Amino acid sequence: MIRIAIAEDDLQCFAQIERYIGDFGRETGRTFRITHYDNGEDLVERYRPEFDLILMDVDMPFMDGMTAAGHIRGMDPEVVIIFVTNLAQYAIQGYSVNALDYILKPVNYFSFSQRLNRALQYVRRRETDCVTIPVKGGVVKLEVDSIFYIERLGRQLMFHTRAGIHASTATLQQMEEALEGRSFARCNKGYLVNLEHVDGIQDGCAMVRGDKLLISRGRRGPFLEALADCVGGVRP
């Protein structure tokens, strides 16, 4: 199921876009879940990083689409954003918030379906490089490459990433299964490490972005073997 947020204050335009999505779904066999926001401020205040695509009007009350998109990018760097506007000049401004595309009003089905299909191709490519984790109040989608390591802390997991630390209710075993086949290995029972971010081995610890993570005796052999396979070098 593709999760779409539509931020559009014109109810007639929203109904048209909703109808087009339904038509596209029947043509392609896809299913969609649509959430509607009638202004940018509500979208930002209620936003959770659980959508695959946002269709965003630019000219909205309380908060315009460009400003709303800027706030959303701070919360969710992965979601695909397409602006729906009657002014082509906003297409250039869209690059500042990493928008994928724009659709000019009045919206016609042919143009809409082409852009929606392009967006879904992009979503599929991004999904192969992302993992979705449960967090308090919803879910967060993380780029796998952005994860430095995962730490078990009590009953929570702490995801150490480029963008900061995310607390999750997932288990380490669940994440091992979700990341199977990727460059991740346990250095001890409490840490799952992205081997791509290991800077070296020092004093029996894996050096990961400045943090020293202890390699337990029982996991030392398998961890160093996995690290050697990852970097393609000589085993330490």
Summary of the structure (lengths in Angstrom):
residues: 236
radius of gyration: 21.2
end to end distance: 44.8
largest distance: 65.3
contacts: 711
relative contact order: 0.09
helix: 39%
strand: 33%
